Amino acid sequence: MNAFNQHPGQVFRARELHELLDMPIDEASVNVTRSRLGRLTRQGFLTQPERGRYQKRT
């Protein structure tokens, strides 16, 4: 959520978040992040303007 707070209004892909946060970009790690982003979307913290892209709810 910190990346979304620091860049309000920006739309991210899971892999872009990994690169921004200097996290490993192997497929397994990115898939875990996708799962977490999906959960945050269902809980109402994020929106998904396009498939595979996530943005902080305004």
C-alpha positions as CSV (number, residue, x, y, z in Angstrom):
1,M,0.0,0.0,0.0
2,N,2.9,2.4,0.5
3,A,3.7,2.4,-3.2
4,F,0.1,3.3,-3.9
5,N,0.2,6.0,-1.3
6,Q,3.4,7.5,-2.6
7,H,2.1,7.5,-6.2
8,P,-1.6,8.4,-5.9
9,G,-3.6,7.9,-9.1
10,Q,-0.9,5.8,-10.8
11,V,-1.9,2.4,-12.2
12,F,0.5,-0.5,-11.5
13,R,1.0,-4.0,-12.7
14,A,2.3,-6.6,-10.1
15,R,5.6,-6.8,-11.9
16,E,6.0,-3.0,-11.9
17,L,5.4,-2.9,-8.1
18,H,8.2,-5.5,-7.7
19,E,10.6,-3.4,-9.7
20,L,9.6,-0.2,-7.9
21,L,10.1,-1.9,-4.4
22,D,13.3,-3.8,-5.5
23,M,11.6,-7.1,-4.8
24,P,12.5,-10.3,-6.7
25,I,10.8,-10.5,-10.1
26,D,10.6,-14.3,-10.4
27,E,7.2,-15.6,-11.5
28,A,6.3,-17.2,-8.1
29,S,6.9,-14.0,-6.2
30,V,4.9,-11.9,-8.7
31,N,2.0,-14.4,-8.5
32,V,1.9,-14.0,-4.7
33,T,1.7,-10.3,-5.2
34,R,-1.1,-10.6,-7.8
35,S,-3.0,-12.7,-5.2
36,R,-2.5,-10.0,-2.6
37,L,-3.6,-7.3,-4.9
38,G,-6.7,-9.2,-5.8
39,R,-7.5,-9.5,-2.1
40,L,-7.0,-5.8,-1.5
41,T,-9.3,-5.1,-4.5
42,R,-12.0,-7.3,-3.1
43,Q,-11.7,-5.6,0.3
44,G,-12.2,-2.2,-1.4
45,F,-8.7,-0.7,-0.9
46,L,-7.8,-0.9,-4.6
47,T,-9.6,-0.7,-7.9
48,Q,-8.8,-2.6,-11.1
49,P,-9.4,-0.2,-14.0
50,E,-8.1,-2.8,-16.5
51,R,-7.3,-6.5,-16.2
52,G,-3.9,-6.9,-14.4
53,R,-3.7,-3.3,-13.4
54,Y,-4.3,-1.9,-9.9
55,Q,-4.9,1.5,-8.6
56,K,-5.6,3.0,-5.1
57,R,-9.3,3.7,-4.6
58,T,-10.0,7.4,-4.4
